[in-house]
Amino acid sequence: MWKWFALGSAFFAALTAILGKIGVQGVPSNLHTAIRTVVILVLAWGLVFARGENAALPHISRFTWTFLILSGIATGLSWLCYFRALQEAEAKYVTPLDKLSLPLTIVLAALILKEEWTLNTTIGVALVTIGTYILTIPK
């Protein structure tokens, strides 16, 4: 089931780039991100309450809160950078660079989370990185 959610994530990320590129025209990128964040906030909390997941709130540890907050800060900074880049450049150049998060995540997962690193991992990370370079070579 997780693969369907991962593919859904990829599909909606692609839509985010296209719709964001259209929406960021004529609007400061930080304002654009703030408006999007409110929409996401309403959607996410609506799902939490609709599914009754709000009952878990009192059981979240201080440790977990710390990392949720840090993750939220990282997400916010990522979005601010991403939509500023989209405001200044074509999506076909911005998005591949943004997707360098894939090899960076794999490297960080190996270093910090001690996830397995294999020959296939090395080849995959190298190919994604090379592909990103090829896609972003200036005209």
matplotlib code that plots the C-alpha trace (Angstrom):
import matplotlib.pyplot as plt

x = [0.0, 2.9, 3.9, 0.5, 1.0, 4.5, 3.3, 0.5, 3.1, 5.0, 1.9, 0.8, 4.4, 4.3, 1.0, 2.4, 5.2, 2.9, 0.1, 2.7, 4.5, 1.2, 0.1, 3.3, 3.2, 2.5, 2.5, 5.5, 6.8, 6.6, 3.0, 2.3, 3.8, 1.9, -1.5, -0.7, 0.3, -3.1, -4.8, -2.6, -3.2, -7.0, -6.8, -4.5, -6.4, -9.7, -8.4, -7.1, -10.5, -12.4, -10.4, -10.4, -6.6, -6.7, -7.1, -3.4, -2.3, -1.9, 0.3, 3.0, 6.3, 8.5, 11.1, 8.6, 7.4, 10.9, 11.5, 8.0, 8.8, 12.2, 10.7, 8.1, 10.7, 12.7, 9.5, 8.7, 12.2, 12.1, 8.8, 10.0, 13.1, 11.2, 8.6, 11.1, 13.1, 10.0, 9.2, 12.7, 13.2, 11.4, 9.9, 11.9, 15.1, 13.9, 12.2, 15.1, 17.3, 14.6, 14.5, 18.1, 16.4, 16.1, 19.9, 20.4, 17.8, 19.4, 22.8, 21.5, 19.4, 22.6, 24.6, 22.0, 19.5, 22.1, 20.1, 21.8, 24.0, 24.6, 26.1, 22.6, 22.3, 25.5, 24.5, 21.0, 22.3, 24.9, 22.4, 19.9, 22.6, 23.9, 20.4, 19.8, 22.9, 21.9, 18.4, 19.8, 22.6, 22.2, 21.1]
y = [0.0, 2.4, 2.4, 3.8, 6.6, 7.3, 7.4, 9.7, 11.9, 12.1, 12.9, 15.7, 17.0, 17.3, 19.1, 21.4, 22.5, 23.2, 24.9, 26.7, 28.1, 29.4, 30.7, 32.4, 34.8, 38.4, 37.3, 37.5, 34.0, 34.2, 35.3, 32.5, 30.0, 31.5, 31.1, 27.6, 26.8, 27.9, 25.7, 22.7, 23.5, 23.4, 20.2, 18.4, 19.3, 18.5, 15.0, 14.6, 15.5, 13.5, 10.4, 10.9, 11.1, 14.2, 11.8, 11.0, 14.6, 14.2, 11.1, 12.8, 12.9, 15.9, 14.1, 13.6, 17.2, 18.4, 16.4, 17.3, 21.0, 20.7, 18.8, 21.5, 24.2, 22.3, 21.9, 25.6, 26.6, 24.1, 25.6, 29.2, 28.3, 26.2, 28.8, 31.6, 29.6, 28.9, 32.6, 33.3, 30.3, 27.7, 24.7, 22.4, 23.7, 24.3, 20.9, 18.7, 20.6, 20.4, 16.6, 16.3, 15.8, 12.2, 11.4, 13.7, 11.9, 8.5, 9.7, 11.2, 8.1, 6.0, 8.4, 9.3, 6.5, 3.8, 2.5, 0.0, 1.3, -1.1, -1.0, -0.4, 2.6, 4.1, 3.6, 5.0, 8.1, 8.7, 8.3, 10.7, 13.2, 12.9, 13.1, 16.3, 17.8, 16.9, 18.3, 21.6, 22.3, 25.9, 26.5]
z = [0.0, 0.8, -2.9, -3.9, -1.4, -2.6, -6.2, -5.1, -3.5, -6.7, -8.8, -6.4, -6.2, -9.9, -9.8, -7.0, -9.4, -12.3, -10.3, -8.1, -11.1, -12.5, -9.1, -8.1, -11.1, -9.8, -6.2, -3.8, -3.3, 0.5, 0.4, -2.1, 0.3, 3.3, 1.5, 0.4, 4.0, 5.3, 2.8, 3.8, 7.5, 7.0, 4.9, 7.3, 10.5, 8.7, 8.1, 11.6, 13.1, 10.5, 11.4, 15.1, 15.2, 17.4, 20.4, 20.1, 20.8, 24.5, 24.1, 21.9, 23.7, 24.1, 21.9, 19.1, 19.4, 19.0, 15.8, 14.4, 14.9, 13.3, 10.4, 10.0, 10.0, 7.3, 5.3, 5.5, 4.5, 1.6, 0.3, 0.7, -1.3, -3.9, -4.7, -4.8, -7.3, -9.3, -9.4, -10.9, -13.2, -15.4, -13.6, -15.9, -14.3, -10.7, -10.2, -11.0, -8.6, -5.9, -6.5, -5.5, -2.2, -3.3, -3.3, -0.4, 1.7, 0.8, 1.9, 5.1, 5.8, 5.5, 7.7, 10.4, 10.4, 9.5, 6.6, 4.4, 1.6, -1.4, -4.8, -6.2, -3.8, -5.1, -8.8, -8.2, -6.3, -9.0, -11.9, -10.2, -9.6, -13.2, -14.6, -12.6, -14.0, -17.5, -17.1, -15.7, -18.1, -19.2, -22.8]

ax = plt.figure().add_subplot(projection="3d")
ax.plot(x, y, z, "-o")
ax.set_aspect("equal")
plt.show()
